[in-house]
Amino acid sequence: MVIEWAPGKRRRGLAAIGLALAVGMGIGQLTPIVPASAEKPVPPAPPGVGPQTPSAKVPLAGVDMAQTYVNPINLPGMAVRNIVGTMPPTDENVANTSQIPSSLDLETWTAASGRTLASRSTVGFSRISENSARTGADWSALNVDGTIYLYASGAMQNAPNNNRTVWSTTDYLTWTPHQMNLGLVAPTVVQLGDKFYMAGNNTPVYQADSPTGPWTSMGNFLRRTGQTLSVGDVQFFLDTDGRLYLTYNIGSPIMGVELDPNNPRQIISDPVVLWTFDPRQEWQHIGDNKATYTHGYVEGSQLFKVGDTYYLSVASGGTEFTTYATGVMTSDKPLSGFKVTQQNPIGYGNNHPSAVYPNAGHGSFVRDNTGNLVFFYTYVIAYEEFFERRLGMDICNVIPAGPKQGAIDCELSNTPQLAPGKKISGRDDVGLYNVATNSQAYWASSYAPGRNPYYGGDRSLSTWWEPADSDAAPTYIRGFGTVFHISAAQIQWKELGRTFTKDNAVKYTLEYKDIPTNTWRPLVDRSTNTTAYTADYVTFDRVLTNAVRLKVLGTTETVKVGVHELNVFGENYNLAVEKGMITP
């Protein structure tokens, strides 16, 4: 059976690309097809002309906003990590160099040497953690008869009692959490016939009759010699010919082996190197500013197939940095010959990187039953501690012809997108802006020291507005600086303290200022909410306004909350057209 891909969204002036694919287990074989024309297409640039200036967004007509999503994904019940961190009382032993000389004296360095030097250079440093924090990362997706299951690392404490939640969806809009009998760090799951197999960082292979378990251990991966293989960031890949592979390693090099599909813990080939850290590629460098040539911590690999081409994706740059990113290499064979044939990292965007809109780290690609190639990825906050992370999701395309033929095209999004399979006129970006990022237009009923309302709209998840402890009715107003038609909002909550759990839900209302009457009118009533959303995305009937008002009513666990970001999505393109500024 062949399923055609819906046409992809326009990327930087290029027409969206469609694909067709043969259905199989895991990532199936995909075949490029001719794209459908997009609404208001932008003519291609003449040969030899460089990058073009991006066009302003035009709102897409006929959108049902209930069919849209915004990153980070509105995932319920995300795990809570509680790591207490404080500064040492003095700077004694901070920046301790006692372990550095032996590393510097090595005549020849490798990526492993660079990682060792990094650990020795941070001796004596510590990190402040003010609160517990939501976390989810290392996303691994599996399509089971049209239902997408999403597995992830969570608190990364007491494995295999880590995050025991797997989420499922059939529409990418509603996610259902399922509790498993165990949870792994960086899990991967593959379906072989009517059985499911799961593995994670340095774990046995587990077997179940359902994608949600219960899981039972089969034992560790076995080399051909009978020795066990215990490694991190493992990822299964089932090829269209029924052969099963495993890629693995945290830190260069990325390795690959073939497994016995009748006994997935048994390795049947010698391990081979698939990818090594390349210090000449800046995106692989570790750190927010990419200044470090010595190491990049290449990890989080995944092998998948498009047409006759094998793709190997890896993450690099460090999961504690907002420039954590993913790159791709290609080959015509599953375990050899991989070359860089496209611009890396994938997932670039006009607003990246920053703490709210960073690059795409450790994740996975999955194709669904309507032909979409969907990329689930990790993006990093890392304020409270290293592993404070979230989920991003976007649709990818494969360019079928021209100089970039075969390249994975995957622009990250930070404004409302139609869910995969919901495109209108070839588009999934509905053409709205985040109109609430004017940091000078705000008011709050109170604020705690150092947590003033400016921080609720500064485009950073490392800061937040927090009401004063004495404020019994916290209220936050965000102004837009002008008037917009708005139709969606996203509240990224900051839960405070160390007592809340993954089930803590915020109760609130959201209102807008009605311009003709100069009064506040209701938009969203979540006064009885019991669903624990970390980033609550809500849609509503389109209104014209210059501000919204958020009233925090409390939480189900009586926890104080602040607001990382109050994002509001809208447009005044139609207003400009109506007043004669723009000819549509």
KAZIBEL-V891350 format. One record per backbone hydrogen bond with DSSP energy under -0.5 kcal/mol. CO is the residue of the C=O (numbers start at 1). NH is the residue of the N-H. Records with the same first field share a line. If there is no record, write none. Layout:
BEGIN
CO: NH + NH
END
This chain:
BEGIN
1: 23
3: 21
10: 12
11: 14
14: 11
18: 33
19: 5
20: 31
21: 3 + 23
22: 29
26: 28
29: 22
31: 20
33: 18
38: 41
41: 43
46: 49
60: 63
63: 65
64: 67
65: 68
67: 419
69: 417
73: 75
74: 76
75: 78 + 534
79: 135
81: 83 + 133
82: 84
83: 85
85: 129
91: 94
93: 96
97: 100 + 101
100: 103 + 104
101: 105
103: 106
110: 114
111: 115
112: 116
113: 117
114: 118
115: 119
116: 120
117: 121
118: 122
119: 122
120: 123
122: 125
123: 95 + 96
129: 85
133: 81
135: 79
137: 153
140: 151
142: 144 + 149
143: 145
144: 147
146: 148
147: 144 + 149
148: 169
149: 142 + 151
150: 167
151: 140
153: 137
158: 161
160: 183
164: 180
166: 178
167: 150
168: 176
169: 148
173: 175
175: 177
176: 168
178: 166 + 180
183: 160 + 162
184: 187
185: 201
188: 199
190: 192 + 197
192: 195
195: 192
196: 208
197: 190
198: 206
199: 188
200: 203
205: 218 + 219
206: 198
207: 216
208: 196
210: 213
216: 207
219: 205
221: 229
222: 267
223: 226
227: 223
228: 230
229: 221 + 231
231: 202
232: 249
235: 247
237: 239 + 245
239: 242
243: 239
244: 259
245: 237
246: 257
247: 235
248: 255
249: 251
254: 274 + 275
255: 248
256: 272
257: 246
258: 268 + 269
259: 244 + 261
260: 263
263: 260 + 266
265: 222 + 267
266: 260
272: 256
275: 253 + 254
277: 279
278: 281
280: 282
281: 284
282: 285
284: 317
286: 292
287: 290
291: 293
292: 286
295: 286
296: 317
298: 251
299: 315
302: 313
304: 311
306: 309
309: 306
310: 331
311: 304 + 313
312: 329
313: 302
314: 327
315: 299
316: 325
317: 287
318: 321
321: 324
322: 359
325: 316
326: 345 + 346
327: 314
329: 312
330: 339
331: 310
336: 333
339: 330 + 341
346: 326
348: 412
349: 352
359: 361
361: 378
362: 138 + 139
364: 376
366: 374
368: 371
372: 368 + 374
373: 396
374: 366 + 376
375: 394
376: 364
377: 392
378: 361
379: 390
385: 388
387: 389
388: 381 + 382
390: 379
391: 72 + 73
392: 377
394: 375
396: 373
397: 399 + 409
399: 406
402: 405
404: 407
407: 399 + 409
408: 410
409: 397
416: 430
417: 69
419: 422
424: 427
425: 39
427: 424
428: 418 + 430
430: 60
433: 435 + 570
437: 439
438: 441
440: 442
441: 479
443: 477
448: 451
451: 466
452: 455
453: 456
454: 457
455: 458
456: 566
459: 356
460: 463
465: 563
466: 448
468: 471
470: 472
474: 552
475: 445
476: 550
477: 443 + 479
478: 548
484: 486 + 545
485: 571
486: 543
487: 540
488: 569
489: 538
490: 492 + 567
491: 493 + 536
492: 564 + 565
493: 495
494: 562
497: 132
501: 504
505: 556
507: 553 + 554
508: 526
509: 551
510: 523 + 524
511: 549
512: 514 + 521
513: 515
514: 518 + 519
519: 514
521: 512
524: 510 + 526
526: 508 + 529
530: 532
531: 533
532: 77
534: 493
535: 537
536: 491 + 538
538: 489
543: 486 + 545
544: 515
545: 484
546: 480
547: 513
548: 478
549: 511
550: 476 + 552
551: 509 + 553
554: 507
555: 558
560: 496
561: 467
562: 494
563: 465
565: 492 + 567
567: 490
568: 435 + 436
569: 487 + 488
570: 433
571: 485
572: 576
573: 577
574: 578
575: 579
576: 581 + 582
577: 580
582: 584
END
